Amino acid sequence: LDELDDASTSQRTLDELMARFAETPEARVPLARVMESVFGGTLQTEELVVKALRFLLRVALAHCSNEAAGFELRAILLAVGCALVEKHGENYADALFEAVAEFEDSPLGQQAGESAKLGVAVYLGALS
């Protein structure tokens, strides 16, 4: 992860993680564990931090089912978002609050499942 110390590499890594998460259901739990390290430490810019939070709310948490595997994935993703907020919240609080508010006000946010709504509550709590 030390190699992710520039914005360009962080951007490529973030994009690759998001793409693989969306395309490879059987790899979501291990990918989410990698995200916890990447999102909680190596993202270099406000743009990347906000992009990561939006991904968690709009895409990742939508893939959590009401089965044991879905609960495990949700727990990891909630921890990923908390790690993101813990590391970057002080510097980018306004942008992160805005990203959460935009999600809540969007049609996707209005139709969000239980996992995404829980994510909103947990991430707002971590930002406060």
C-alpha positions, 0 to 999 in steps of 0.5 A, a space after each residue: 500500500 505504500 506504493 499508493 502515495 500519489 494521486 494518480 496511483 490512488 485513482 487507478 487503484 480505487 477504480 480497479 477495486 470498484 470495478 472488480 467489486 461490481 463485476 465479481 460477486 464471489 470476491 466481494 468480501 476479500 475486496 472489501 477487506 482490501 478497501 478498508 486499508 485503501 480507503 482508510 489510508 491511501 486516498 490522496 485527494 478530496 475527490 478520491 475520498 468523496 468518490 469512495 464514500 459515494 461508491 460505498 453508499 450507491 453501489 457496495 452496500 446495495 449488494 448486501 443481502 439478508 443472508 449470512 454472507 450479506 451480513 458479513 459483507 455489510 459489516 466489513 463495508 460499514 467498517 470501510 466507511 468508518 475507516 474512511 471517515 476516521 482518516 479523512 473526515 477532519 480534512 473533508 468533513 463538508 464534502 463528505 456530509 454533502 455526499 451523504 446528503 446528495 445520496 439521501 436526496 437522490 432517487 437511489 437514496 430514496 429507494 435504498 435498501 436497509 444496508 445503504 440506510 444503515 450506512 448513511 446513519 453509521 457514516 453520519 455518526 462517524 462524521 459527527 
